Amino acid sequence: MPTARSTSLTIGKLAQAAGVGVETIRYYQQRGLLPVPEARGAYRYYPVALGQRIRFIKRAQELGFSLGEVAELLSLEDGLDRPSIRQIASQRLEEIRTRLADLQRMQQALSHLIDSCEHTGKELPCPIIETLAADVH
């Protein structure tokens, strides 16, 4: 029969099992994403299953979800409220598309500046420096 200690981990062991640092677990606790178990003696013991929750949080962050959005997703973790889940994911996707468009504009601008710098006569300053130093209002 498993004991409480065989089905639970100290914070260090939980962090190791989940592939994060102890400070990450504490931060998630401060943000309300993970519970803070009662101390038993000198230690707090965490359910082994929290490792899966931590991996969920990390994967969601890798997809660009904020911790606030992760909290919303965790509140829907039974997966039954599909409209709410889709709405959160759709909002994230739209933000990613906007960022991609911004990055593409930045890429084009830098590409143009690099090309201009290469083809500007040596007697003139490089347009990259000139553009970055310009007073834009």
Buried (B, 14 or more C-beta within 10 A) or exposed (E): EEEEEEEBBBBEBBBBBBEBEEEBBBBBBEEEBBEEBEEEEEBBBBBBEBBEBBBBBBEBEEEEBEBEBBBBBBEBEEEEEEEEBEEBBEEBEEBEEEEEEEEEEEEEEEEEBEEBBEEBEEEEEBBBEBBEEEEEE
